[in-house]
Amino acid sequence: MRKLLAGNILIIASISIITYFIYIFILQYIKVPILQHHILQAYIINTLLAIGIMSFMFLFKERFKDQLGFLFMLGSFIKFGCFFIFFYPTYNSDGTITRYEFFSFFIPYAICLITETATTIRILNKLDEN
């Protein structure tokens, strides 16, 4: 089972790194300043939170078997809290949130959420097998 956890951590980190470089390439292509909207911080925070939430769910999967869905939702709430604490004040400092600011946070959030969801499904399927 530890192999499953390590593999899922590697998957989340790898997908985040790959999408980060794809996003940076696209920004360079359309000639938008790359690190202006806290893109790196958004990827790091979302990836670490996704790994932490997934690891927490993995470690307590048997103890909280019936509450894993709620723990998953709590993880999303924590991610939104981090957005409003760390990113929203900077993004909204001029009174508007631009498209680039929105996508700088939302893309890593969505990528990590999708990967985290797939990981949770894998964990739940393994629980059903046992």
N, CA, C and O atoms as a MOPAC input file, in Angstrom:
PM7 MOZYME 1SCF
protein

 N      0.81900 1    -1.20200 1     0.00000 1
 C      0.00000 1     0.00000 1     0.00000 1
 C      0.86300 1     1.26600 1     0.00000 1
 O      0.46700 1     2.28800 1    -0.56100 1
 N      2.03700 1     1.19900 1     0.62600 1
 C      2.93300 1     2.35800 1     0.60600 1
 C      3.41100 1     2.64800 1    -0.81100 1
 O      3.67000 1     3.79400 1    -1.17800 1
 N      3.52000 1     1.59300 1    -1.58700 1
 C      3.89200 1     1.75200 1    -2.98800 1
 C      2.82000 1     2.55100 1    -3.73300 1
 O      3.13300 1     3.38400 1    -4.58300 1
 N      1.56000 1     2.28600 1    -3.40500 1
 C      0.44400 1     3.01700 1    -4.00700 1
 C      0.51300 1     4.49300 1    -3.62800 1
 O      0.31000 1     5.35800 1    -4.48100 1
 N      0.79400 1     4.78900 1    -2.37400 1
 C      0.91300 1     6.17500 1    -1.91700 1
 C      2.07200 1     6.87500 1    -2.62400 1
 O      1.91100 1     7.98600 1    -3.12900 1
 N      3.22500 1     6.23700 1    -2.66200 1
 C      4.39100 1     6.84000 1    -3.32000 1
 C      4.12600 1     7.05200 1    -4.80500 1
 O      4.50600 1     8.08200 1    -5.36400 1
 N      3.48400 1     6.09400 1    -5.44100 1
 C      3.15900 1     6.22200 1    -6.85800 1
 C      2.20400 1     7.37500 1    -7.11800 1
 O      2.36300 1     8.10300 1    -8.09700 1
 N      1.21600 1     7.54700 1    -6.25200 1
 C      0.25600 1     8.63500 1    -6.42700 1
 C      0.88900 1     9.99100 1    -6.16300 1
 O      0.55500 1    10.96800 1    -6.83500 1
 N      1.79100 1    10.06800 1    -5.20200 1
 C      2.52300 1    11.31500 1    -4.95600 1
 C      3.35500 1    11.66300 1    -6.19200 1
 O      3.38900 1    12.81500 1    -6.62200 1
 N      4.01400 1    10.67300 1    -6.74600 1
 C      4.81500 1    10.88300 1    -7.95400 1
 C      3.94400 1    11.33500 1    -9.13000 1
 O      4.34600 1    12.20200 1    -9.90500 1
 N      2.76900 1    10.75500 1    -9.25700 1
 C      1.85400 1    11.13500 1   -10.33500 1
 C      1.41600 1    12.58900 1   -10.18100 1
 O      1.45900 1    13.35200 1   -11.14600 1
 N      0.99500 1    12.97900 1    -8.97400 1
 C      0.54800 1    14.36200 1    -8.74000 1
 C      1.68000 1    15.34200 1    -9.03100 1
 O      1.48000 1    16.34500 1    -9.71600 1
 N      2.86300 1    15.04800 1    -8.51200 1
 C      4.00700 1    15.94800 1    -8.72100 1
 C      4.39100 1    16.01600 1   -10.19700 1
 O      4.66000 1    17.10000 1   -10.71400 1
 N      4.42000 1    14.89200 1   -10.86900 1
 C      4.80200 1    14.85900 1   -12.28800 1
 C      3.82100 1    15.62300 1   -13.16500 1
 O      4.22700 1    16.40100 1   -14.02800 1
 N      2.54300 1    15.40100 1   -12.94500 1
 C      1.53300 1    16.09500 1   -13.74900 1
 C      1.59800 1    17.59800 1   -13.49500 1
 O      1.45400 1    18.39000 1   -14.42600 1
 N      1.81300 1    17.99600 1   -12.24400 1
 C      1.93200 1    19.42200 1   -11.92600 1
 C      3.13800 1    20.04300 1   -12.62000 1
 O      3.04300 1    21.13800 1   -13.17300 1
 N      4.25000 1    19.36000 1   -12.59400 1
 C      5.46700 1    19.87900 1   -13.23200 1
 C      5.27500 1    19.98800 1   -14.74700 1
 O      5.63400 1    20.99800 1   -15.35200 1
 N      4.71900 1    18.96400 1   -15.33900 1
 C      4.50000 1    18.97100 1   -16.79000 1
 C      3.55400 1    20.10300 1   -17.18800 1
 O      3.83700 1    20.84500 1   -18.12900 1
 N      2.42900 1    20.23800 1   -16.47700 1
 C      1.48600 1    21.30000 1   -16.83700 1
 C      2.05900 1    22.68500 1   -16.55800 1
 O      1.73000 1    23.64000 1   -17.26300 1
 N      2.90500 1    22.80900 1   -15.54600 1
 C      3.56100 1    24.08400 1   -15.27600 1
 C      4.39800 1    24.51100 1   -16.48500 1
 O      4.29600 1    25.64900 1   -16.94400 1
 N      5.21300 1    23.60500 1   -16.99300 1
 C      6.06200 1    23.94600 1   -18.12900 1
 C      5.25300 1    24.18900 1   -19.40200 1
 O      5.62500 1    25.03900 1   -20.21100 1
 N      4.16500 1    23.46500 1   -19.59000 1
 C      3.29500 1    23.72100 1   -20.73700 1
 C      2.68400 1    25.12000 1   -20.62500 1
 O      2.63900 1    25.86300 1   -21.60500 1
 N      2.21900 1    25.47000 1   -19.43300 1
 C      1.61800 1    26.78700 1   -19.20800 1
 C      2.64000 1    27.90500 1   -19.41900 1
 O      2.32600 1    28.93000 1   -20.02300 1
 N      3.85900 1    27.70700 1   -18.92100 1
 C      4.92900 1    28.69100 1   -19.11300 1
 C      5.24400 1    28.84300 1   -20.60100 1
 O      5.43500 1    29.95900 1   -21.08400 1
 N      5.30000 1    27.73900 1   -21.31800 1
 C      5.55600 1    27.78400 1   -22.75700 1
 C      4.46300 1    28.58200 1   -23.47500 1
 O      4.75800 1    29.40300 1   -24.34300 1
 N      3.20800 1    28.33800 1   -23.11100 1
 C      2.09600 1    29.06900 1   -23.73600 1
 C      2.20600 1    30.55700 1   -23.43100 1
 O      2.00300 1    31.38400 1   -24.32000 1
 N      2.52300 1    30.90800 1   -22.19400 1
 C      2.67500 1    32.32400 1   -21.84200 1
 C      3.80900 1    32.97500 1   -22.63500 1
 O      3.67600 1    34.11000 1   -23.09100 1
 N      4.91800 1    32.26300 1   -22.79800 1
 C      6.01700 1    32.79500 1   -23.60500 1
 C      5.58400 1    32.98000 1   -25.04700 1
 O      5.92600 1    33.97800 1   -25.68200 1
 N      4.84100 1    32.03100 1   -25.55700 1
 C      4.38500 1    32.08300 1   -26.94000 1
 C      3.48300 1    33.29100 1   -27.19300 1
 O      3.58700 1    33.94000 1   -28.23400 1
 N      2.59600 1    33.59200 1   -26.23800 1
 C      1.69600 1    34.73800 1   -26.42500 1
 C      2.27000 1    36.02400 1   -25.83200 1
 O      1.59600 1    37.05100 1   -25.76000 1
 N      3.53200 1    35.93900 1   -25.40900 1
 C      4.29300 1    37.09800 1   -24.93300 1
 C      3.66500 1    37.78900 1   -23.72000 1
 O      3.49000 1    39.00800 1   -23.69800 1
 N      3.33400 1    36.97700 1   -22.71600 1
 C      2.82300 1    37.47400 1   -21.43600 1
 C      3.92900 1    37.26700 1   -20.40600 1
 O      4.58000 1    36.22200 1   -20.41600 1
 N      4.15800 1    38.23400 1   -19.51900 1
 C      5.18000 1    38.03100 1   -18.47400 1
 C      4.91500 1    36.73600 1   -17.69600 1
 O      3.80000 1    36.48700 1   -17.23800 1
 N      5.94500 1    35.93600 1   -17.56200 1
 C      5.77800 1    34.57600 1   -17.06000 1
 C      5.45400 1    34.51100 1   -15.56900 1
 O      4.44100 1    33.92400 1   -15.18700 1
 N      6.26800 1    35.08600 1   -14.74800 1
 C      6.11300 1    34.90500 1   -13.30500 1
 C      5.40600 1    36.07600 1   -12.62500 1
 O      5.51900 1    36.25600 1   -11.41300 1
 N      4.68800 1    36.85900 1   -13.39700 1
 C      4.06200 1    38.05400 1   -12.87100 1
 C      2.88600 1    37.76200 1   -11.93000 1
 O      2.65700 1    38.53900 1   -11.00300 1
 N      2.15900 1    36.71200 1   -12.12600 1
 C      0.91900 1    36.46300 1   -11.39500 1
 C      1.03600 1    35.31400 1   -10.39400 1
 O      0.06100 1    34.60400 1   -10.15100 1
 N      2.20300 1    35.13100 1    -9.82300 1
 C      2.43400 1    34.11000 1    -8.79200 1
 C      2.13500 1    32.69100 1    -9.29500 1
 O      1.58900 1    31.86600 1    -8.56200 1
 N      2.48900 1    32.42800 1   -10.51900 1
 C      2.22200 1    31.12600 1   -11.11500 1
 C      2.97700 1    30.02000 1   -10.38100 1
 O      2.40000 1    28.98800 1   -10.04000 1
 N      4.25200 1    30.23800 1   -10.14400 1
 C      5.05500 1    29.21600 1    -9.47400 1
 C      4.50400 1    28.92100 1    -8.08200 1
 O      4.39000 1    27.75800 1    -7.69500 1
 N      4.16500 1    29.95900 1    -7.33200 1
 C      3.61400 1    29.76000 1    -5.99400 1
 C      2.28300 1    29.00200 1    -6.05200 1
 O      2.01100 1    28.15600 1    -5.20000 1
 N      1.46600 1    29.30600 1    -7.04800 1
 C      0.17900 1    28.62000 1    -7.18800 1
 C      0.37900 1    27.13300 1    -7.44800 1
 O     -0.31700 1    26.29700 1    -6.87100 1
 N      1.32500 1    26.80700 1    -8.31100 1
 C      1.60000 1    25.39000 1    -8.59100 1
 C      2.16300 1    24.69300 1    -7.35700 1
 O      1.76300 1    23.57400 1    -7.03600 1
 N      3.08200 1    25.34600 1    -6.67100 1
 C      3.69100 1    24.72000 1    -5.49200 1
 C      2.64100 1    24.49900 1    -4.40100 1
 O      2.53900 1    23.40300 1    -3.84800 1
 N      1.86800 1    25.53200 1    -4.09300 1
 C      0.86800 1    25.40600 1    -3.02600 1
 C     -0.19100 1    24.37800 1    -3.38300 1
 O     -0.53800 1    23.54100 1    -2.54900 1
 N     -0.71200 1    24.42200 1    -4.60300 1
 C     -1.73000 1    23.44500 1    -4.99700 1
 C     -1.19000 1    22.02300 1    -5.00700 1
 O     -1.88000 1    21.09400 1    -4.58900 1
 N      0.02800 1    21.84800 1    -5.47500 1
 C      0.62000 1    20.50800 1    -5.51300 1
 C      0.86200 1    19.98000 1    -4.10900 1
 O      0.53900 1    18.82900 1    -3.81400 1
 N      1.42700 1    20.80800 1    -3.24400 1
 C      1.67400 1    20.36900 1    -1.86800 1
 C      0.37200 1    20.07300 1    -1.12100 1
 O      0.28500 1    19.10000 1    -0.37200 1
 N     -0.63200 1    20.91500 1    -1.33200 1
 C     -1.92600 1    20.65000 1    -0.69500 1
 C     -2.55300 1    19.36500 1    -1.22900 1
 O     -3.10500 1    18.57900 1    -0.45900 1
 N     -2.47300 1    19.14700 1    -2.53300 1
 C     -3.03000 1    17.92100 1    -3.11800 1
 C     -2.31600 1    16.68700 1    -2.57300 1
 O     -2.95600 1    15.68600 1    -2.24900 1
 N     -0.99200 1    16.76000 1    -2.47300 1
 C     -0.23100 1    15.63200 1    -1.92500 1
 C     -0.57400 1    15.43400 1    -0.45400 1
 O     -0.74400 1    14.30200 1    -0.00100 1
 N     -0.67600 1    16.52400 1     0.28700 1
 C     -1.01300 1    16.42600 1     1.71100 1
 C     -2.39800 1    15.85800 1     1.94000 1
 O     -2.58000 1    14.98200 1     2.78600 1
 N     -3.36900 1    16.34400 1     1.20100 1
 C     -4.74900 1    15.86400 1     1.35100 1
 C     -4.84900 1    14.40100 1     0.95600 1
 O     -5.47100 1    13.59900 1     1.65200 1
 N     -4.22900 1    14.06100 1    -0.17300 1
 C     -4.26400 1    12.67500 1    -0.63000 1
 C     -3.54600 1    11.75900 1     0.36100 1
 O     -4.01600 1    10.65200 1     0.62300 1
 N     -2.42600 1    12.19800 1     0.91000 1
 C     -1.69200 1    11.39500 1     1.89100 1
 C     -2.50400 1    11.22600 1     3.16900 1
 O     -2.54800 1    10.13700 1     3.74000 1
 N     -3.14800 1    12.30100 1     3.61900 1
 C     -3.99300 1    12.23000 1     4.81400 1
 C     -5.11200 1    11.22700 1     4.60600 1
 O     -5.38200 1    10.39800 1     5.47500 1
 N     -5.76600 1    11.30200 1     3.44500 1
 C     -6.84800 1    10.36700 1     3.15600 1
 C     -6.32700 1     8.93500 1     3.07400 1
 O     -6.98900 1     7.99700 1     3.51700 1
 N     -5.14700 1     8.78200 1     2.51000 1
 C     -4.55900 1     7.44300 1     2.39300 1
 C     -4.23300 1     6.87700 1     3.77300 1
 O     -4.52200 1     5.71400 1     4.05700 1
 N     -3.63000 1     7.70300 1     4.62700 1
 C     -3.22700 1     7.23000 1     5.95400 1
 C     -4.41400 1     6.89800 1     6.84700 1
 O     -4.32400 1     6.00400 1     7.68900 1
 N     -5.51800 1     7.60400 1     6.67500 1
 C     -6.68100 1     7.38800 1     7.52100 1
 C     -7.84700 1     6.74700 1     6.77300 1
 O     -9.00300 1     6.87900 1     7.17700 1
 N     -7.53500 1     6.05600 1     5.68800 1
 C     -8.57800 1     5.49100 1     4.83400 1
 C     -9.42100 1     4.43600 1     5.53800 1
 O    -10.61700 1     4.32700 1     5.26700 1
 N     -8.83600 1     3.67600 1     6.41600 1
 C     -9.60300 1     2.63900 1     7.10500 1
 C    -10.35700 1     3.20700 1     8.30700 1
 O    -11.48300 1     2.80000 1     8.59200 1
 N     -9.74100 1     4.12500 1     8.98800 1
 C    -10.36800 1     4.72700 1    10.16800 1
 C    -11.57500 1     5.59100 1     9.78800 1
 O    -12.59100 1     5.58700 1    10.48200 1
 N    -11.45600 1     6.32900 1     8.68000 1
 C    -12.52400 1     7.21900 1     8.23300 1
 C    -13.09900 1     6.76900 1     6.89500 1
 O    -13.41300 1     7.59400 1     6.03700 1
 N    -13.23300 1     5.47400 1     6.72400 1
 C    -13.66900 1     4.90900 1     5.44300 1
 C    -14.97100 1     5.54400 1     4.95300 1
 O    -15.09000 1     5.86300 1     3.77000 1
 N    -15.92900 1     5.72800 1     5.82800 1
 C    -17.21800 1     6.26500 1     5.42600 1
 C    -17.21800 1     7.78200 1     5.27700 1
 O    -18.17300 1     8.34800 1     4.74500 1
 N    -16.16800 1     8.44500 1     5.73700 1
 C    -16.10100 1     9.90400 1     5.68100 1
 C    -15.08500 1    10.43100 1     4.66800 1
 O    -14.81400 1    11.63200 1     4.65000 1
 N    -14.52200 1     9.57600 1     3.83400 1
 C    -13.49700 1    10.01900 1     2.89500 1
 C    -13.99900 1    11.09900 1     1.94100 1
 O    -13.24700 1    12.00500 1     1.58100 1
 N    -15.24000 1    11.01300 1     1.53700 1
 C    -15.79800 1    12.03600 1     0.65800 1
 C    -15.82800 1    13.39600 1     1.34100 1
 O    -15.54400 1    14.42100 1     0.72200 1
 N    -16.17500 1    13.39100 1     2.62400 1
 C    -16.19400 1    14.65100 1     3.37300 1
 C    -14.78100 1    15.19000 1     3.58300 1
 O    -14.56100 1    16.40100 1     3.54800 1
 N    -13.82900 1    14.29300 1     3.80100 1
 C    -12.44000 1    14.72500 1     3.93400 1
 C    -11.93800 1    15.32800 1     2.61900 1
 O    -11.19400 1    16.30900 1     2.61600 1
 N    -12.35200 1    14.73200 1     1.51900 1
 C    -11.98900 1    15.26000 1     0.20800 1
 C    -12.56000 1    16.66900 1     0.03200 1
 O    -11.86400 1    17.56500 1    -0.44400 1
 N    -13.81200 1    16.86300 1     0.41200 1
 C    -14.44400 1    18.18000 1     0.31200 1
 C    -13.77200 1    19.18400 1     1.24900 1
 O    -13.61700 1    20.35400 1     0.89800 1
 N    -13.37700 1    18.73500 1     2.42900 1
 C    -12.65600 1    19.59600 1     3.35900 1
 C    -11.33800 1    20.04600 1     2.74100 1
 O    -10.92800 1    21.19300 1     2.91500 1
 N    -10.68200 1    19.15400 1     2.02600 1
 C     -9.44200 1    19.50800 1     1.33100 1
 C     -9.66300 1    20.59800 1     0.30400 1
 O     -8.84300 1    21.50800 1     0.17900 1
 N    -10.76500 1    20.51900 1    -0.43700 1
 C    -11.08100 1    21.57100 1    -1.40700 1
 C    -11.35900 1    22.89200 1    -0.69700 1
 O    -10.96900 1    23.95400 1    -1.18300 1
 N    -12.02200 1    22.83000 1     0.43200 1
 C    -12.28600 1    24.03100 1     1.21900 1
 C    -10.97000 1    24.65800 1     1.68200 1
 O    -10.82100 1    25.88000 1     1.66000 1
 N    -10.02800 1    23.83300 1     2.09600 1
 C     -8.71200 1    24.33000 1     2.52800 1
 C     -7.98700 1    24.99400 1     1.36500 1
 O     -7.34700 1    26.03100 1     1.54200 1
 N     -8.08300 1    24.40200 1     0.17800 1
 C     -7.45100 1    25.00500 1    -1.00000 1
 C     -8.04400 1    26.37000 1    -1.31500 1
 O     -7.31400 1    27.31400 1    -1.61800 1
 N     -9.38000 1    26.47600 1    -1.24300 1
 C    -10.00400 1    27.77700 1    -1.48000 1
 C     -9.60200 1    28.77500 1    -0.40000 1
 O     -9.41400 1    29.95900 1    -0.68000 1
 N     -9.47100 1    28.29500 1     0.82800 1
 C     -9.00600 1    29.17100 1     1.90100 1
 C     -7.61800 1    29.71200 1     1.61400 1
 O     -7.34600 1    30.89200 1     1.83600 1
 N     -6.74200 1    28.85300 1     1.12300 1
 C     -5.39200 1    29.29600 1     0.75400 1
 C     -5.43700 1    30.32300 1    -0.37200 1
 O     -4.65600 1    31.27400 1    -0.38000 1
 N     -6.34600 1    30.13100 1    -1.31600 1
 C     -6.49100 1    31.12000 1    -2.38900 1
 C     -6.85700 1    32.48400 1    -1.81300 1
 O     -6.25400 1    33.50000 1    -2.16000 1
 N     -7.85000 1    32.49100 1    -0.92900 1
 C     -8.30900 1    33.77100 1    -0.39300 1
 C     -7.30500 1    34.39600 1     0.57500 1
 O     -7.29800 1    35.61500 1     0.74700 1
 N     -6.47000 1    33.59400 1     1.19900 1
 C     -5.45700 1    34.13600 1     2.11200 1
 C     -4.21700 1    34.60400 1     1.35600 1
 O     -3.72300 1    35.70400 1     1.60400 1
 N     -3.70500 1    33.77600 1     0.42800 1
 C     -2.41900 1    34.05300 1    -0.20700 1
 C     -2.49600 1    34.77200 1    -1.55300 1
 O     -1.61900 1    35.57400 1    -1.87300 1
 N     -3.52800 1    34.49600 1    -2.33800 1
 C     -3.55000 1    35.00300 1    -3.70400 1
 C     -4.54900 1    36.13900 1    -3.93200 1
 O     -4.23000 1    37.11500 1    -4.61100 1
 N     -5.73000 1    36.02100 1    -3.38100 1
 C     -6.78300 1    36.99300 1    -3.64200 1
 C     -6.37300 1    38.42700 1    -3.30500 1
 O     -6.63800 1    39.32200 1    -4.10700 1
 N     -5.73800 1    38.69000 1    -2.15900 1
 C     -5.36700 1    40.08600 1    -1.87800 1
 C     -4.44900 1    40.69300 1    -2.94800 1
 O     -4.60700 1    41.85700 1    -3.31700 1
 N     -3.49900 1    39.90600 1    -3.43700 1
 C     -2.59100 1    40.39600 1    -4.47300 1
 C     -3.31400 1    40.55600 1    -5.80000 1
 O     -3.15300 1    41.56900 1    -6.48100 1
 N     -4.11100 1    39.55800 1    -6.17000 1
 C     -4.81600 1    39.61600 1    -7.44000 1
 C     -5.82400 1    40.76100 1    -7.47400 1
 O     -6.01800 1    41.39100 1    -8.51400 1
 N     -6.45100 1    41.02400 1    -6.36600 1
 C     -7.51100 1    42.02900 1    -6.31900 1
 C     -7.01000 1    43.39500 1    -5.84500 1
 O     -7.82300 1    44.27600 1    -5.56900 1
 N     -5.71600 1    43.58800 1    -5.74500 1
 C     -5.16400 1    44.84100 1    -5.22800 1
 C     -5.50900 1    46.04600 1    -6.10000 1
 O     -5.58800 1    47.17000 1    -5.60400 1
 N     -5.71300 1    45.81600 1    -7.38800 1
 C     -6.08600 1    46.91900 1    -8.27700 1
 C     -7.59200 1    46.99200 1    -8.51300 1
 O     -8.05100 1    47.78500 1    -9.33500 1
 N     -8.35200 1    46.18300 1    -7.80900 1
 C     -9.81000 1    46.21400 1    -7.91100 1
 C    -10.39900 1    45.22800 1    -8.89300 1
 O    -11.61200 1    45.02300 1    -8.90200 1
 N     -9.57000 1    44.60800 1    -9.72500 1
 C    -10.06200 1    43.61000 1   -10.68100 1
 C     -9.10200 1    42.42700 1   -10.71700 1
 O     -7.90700 1    42.56100 1   -10.45400 1
 N     -9.65000 1    41.28300 1   -11.04600 1
 C     -8.83800 1    40.08300 1   -11.24700 1
 C     -8.81100 1    39.81500 1   -12.74300 1
 O     -9.84400 1    39.54300 1   -13.35500 1
 N     -7.61900 1    39.89500 1   -13.32700 1
 C     -7.49200 1    39.70400 1   -14.77100 1
 C     -7.61600 1    38.22600 1   -15.13500 1
 O     -7.57200 1    37.34200 1   -14.27900 1
 N     -7.76700 1    38.00200 1   -16.39900 1
 C     -7.83400 1    36.63600 1   -16.92400 1
 C     -6.57400 1    35.85100 1   -16.56700 1
 O     -6.64600 1    34.69000 1   -16.16400 1
 N     -5.42100 1    36.50000 1   -16.71900 1
 C     -4.15600 1    35.82100 1   -16.44000 1
 C     -4.00800 1    35.50600 1   -14.95800 1
 O     -3.47800 1    34.45500 1   -14.60000 1
 N     -4.46800 1    36.39800 1   -14.09800 1
 C     -4.41900 1    36.12900 1   -12.65900 1
 C     -5.32900 1    34.96000 1   -12.30500 1
 O     -4.95100 1    34.08300 1   -11.52900 1
 N     -6.52200 1    34.95200 1   -12.87300 1
 C     -7.46400 1    33.86800 1   -12.62400 1
 C     -6.88500 1    32.52400 1   -13.06100 1
 O     -6.89600 1    31.55600 1   -12.30000 1
 N     -6.38100 1    32.47400 1   -14.29100 1
 C     -5.83900 1    31.22000 1   -14.80800 1
 C     -4.56600 1    30.79600 1   -14.09000 1
 O     -4.27300 1    29.60300 1   -14.01000 1
 N     -3.80400 1    31.75200 1   -13.56800 1
 C     -2.58100 1    31.41900 1   -12.83300 1
 C     -2.88000 1    30.59100 1   -11.59700 1
 O     -2.06000 1    29.76700 1   -11.19200 1
 N     -4.03200 1    30.79600 1   -10.99700 1
 C     -4.40000 1    29.96200 1    -9.85400 1
 C     -5.29300 1    28.80700 1   -10.27400 1
 O     -5.11400 1    27.68800 1    -9.79400 1
 N     -6.25400 1    29.05700 1   -11.16300 1
 C     -7.24800 1    28.04900 1   -11.47400 1
 C     -6.68500 1    26.83900 1   -12.20800 1
 O     -7.11200 1    25.71600 1   -11.94200 1
 N     -5.75000 1    27.03300 1   -13.11400 1
 C     -5.18900 1    25.89600 1   -13.85400 1
 C     -4.49200 1    24.91200 1   -12.91700 1
 O     -4.79300 1    23.72000 1   -12.97600 1
 N     -3.55700 1    25.36400 1   -12.04000 1
 C     -2.96800 1    24.37700 1   -11.12900 1
 C     -3.99500 1    23.78500 1   -10.15900 1
 O     -3.89100 1    22.61700 1    -9.78300 1
 N     -4.98600 1    24.58700 1    -9.75500 1
 C     -6.03900 1    24.06500 1    -8.88000 1
 C     -6.79500 1    22.94500 1    -9.58000 1
 O     -7.00000 1    21.87600 1    -9.00500 1
 N     -7.21100 1    23.18700 1   -10.82100 1
 C     -7.97900 1    22.19200 1   -11.56800 1
 C     -7.15300 1    20.93700 1   -11.85000 1
 O     -7.65200 1    19.82100 1   -11.70700 1
 N     -5.90700 1    21.11400 1   -12.24400 1
 C     -5.04100 1    19.96600 1   -12.53000 1
 C     -4.86700 1    19.10700 1   -11.27400 1
 O     -4.98500 1    17.88300 1   -11.32600 1
 N     -4.58700 1    19.75900 1   -10.16200 1
 C     -4.40200 1    19.00600 1    -8.90900 1
 C     -5.71200 1    18.37400 1    -8.45000 1
 O     -5.70400 1    17.26300 1    -7.91900 1
 N     -6.82800 1    19.05600 1    -8.64200 1
 C     -8.12600 1    18.50100 1    -8.25000 1
 C     -8.45100 1    17.25400 1    -9.06200 1
 O     -8.91000 1    16.25500 1    -8.50800 1
 N     -8.21900 1    17.30600 1   -10.35300 1
 C     -8.48700 1    16.14500 1   -11.21000 1
 C     -7.58400 1    14.97300 1   -10.80500 1
 O     -8.04300 1    13.83700 1   -10.68900 1
 N     -6.31000 1    15.26100 1   -10.59400 1
 C     -5.36700 1    14.20700 1   -10.20000 1
 C     -5.72000 1    13.65600 1    -8.82200 1
 O     -5.66800 1    12.44900 1    -8.59000 1
 N     -6.07700 1    14.55200 1    -7.92100 1
 C     -6.46500 1    14.14900 1    -6.56800 1
 C     -7.73300 1    13.28600 1    -6.60300 1
 O     -7.84300 1    12.31100 1    -5.85900 1
 N     -8.67800 1    13.64200 1    -7.45800 1
 C     -9.91000 1    12.86100 1    -7.59200 1
 C     -9.59800 1    11.45600 1    -8.11100 1
 O    -10.12700 1    10.47000 1    -7.59700 1
 N     -8.75200 1    11.36900 1    -9.11300 1
 C     -8.36700 1    10.05700 1    -9.64700 1
 C     -7.67000 1     9.22500 1    -8.57800 1
 O     -7.88300 1     8.01600 1    -8.48400 1
 N     -6.84000 1     9.87900 1    -7.77700 1
 C     -6.14400 1     9.18400 1    -6.69400 1
 C     -7.13400 1     8.67600 1    -5.65900 1
 O     -7.02400 1     7.54200 1    -5.19300 1
 N     -8.09400 1     9.50900 1    -5.30200 1
 C     -9.10500 1     9.10700 1    -4.31900 1
 C     -9.91000 1     7.92700 1    -4.83400 1
 O    -10.22800 1     7.01300 1    -4.07400 1
 N    -10.23800 1     7.93900 1    -6.10700 1
 C    -10.97500 1     6.81300 1    -6.69300 1
 C    -10.15300 1     5.53900 1    -6.58500 1
 O    -10.68300 1     4.47500 1    -6.26400 1
 N     -8.84100 1     5.65000 1    -6.85800 1
 C     -7.96500 1     4.48500 1    -6.74600 1
 C     -7.92400 1     3.95500 1    -5.31300 1
 O     -7.97000 1     2.74600 1    -5.08600 1
 N     -7.83700 1     4.87200 1    -4.35300 1
 C     -7.80500 1     4.46700 1    -2.94100 1
 C     -9.10500 1     3.76900 1    -2.56400 1
 O     -9.08500 1     2.72500 1    -1.91200 1
 N    -10.23500 1     4.34000 1    -2.97100 1
 C    -11.52900 1     3.74100 1    -2.64400 1
 C    -11.68100 1     2.38600 1    -3.30600 1
 O    -12.22200 1     1.46200 1    -2.69800 1
 N    -11.21200 1     2.24800 1    -4.54300 1
 C    -11.28500 1     0.94800 1    -5.21000 1
 C    -10.43700 1    -0.09000 1    -4.49300 1
 O    -10.84400 1    -1.24500 1    -4.37600 1
 N     -9.26600 1     0.30300 1    -4.01300 1
 C     -8.41900 1    -0.62900 1    -3.25400 1
 C     -9.09900 1    -1.03900 1    -1.95200 1
 O     -8.97100 1    -2.18600 1    -1.52500 1
 N     -9.82100 1    -0.11500 1    -1.31600 1
 C    -10.55800 1    -0.44900 1    -0.09600 1
 C    -11.64700 1    -1.47200 1    -0.38700 1
 O    -11.87300 1    -2.39200 1     0.39900 1
 N    -12.32200 1    -1.30300 1    -1.52600 1
 C    -13.38200 1    -2.24200 1    -1.89000 1
 C    -12.82800 1    -3.62800 1    -2.17700 1
 O    -13.48700 1    -4.63100 1    -1.90300 1
 N    -11.61800 1    -3.68900 1    -2.73000 1
 C    -10.99600 1    -4.97400 1    -3.04000 1
 C    -10.62500 1    -5.72600 1    -1.76000 1
 O    -10.69100 1    -6.95400 1    -1.70700 1
 N    -10.23800 1    -4.97300 1    -0.73800 1
 C     -9.82700 1    -5.61200 1     0.52900 1
 C    -11.05100 1    -5.89100 1     1.31500 1
 O    -10.96700 1    -6.42700 1     2.42000 1

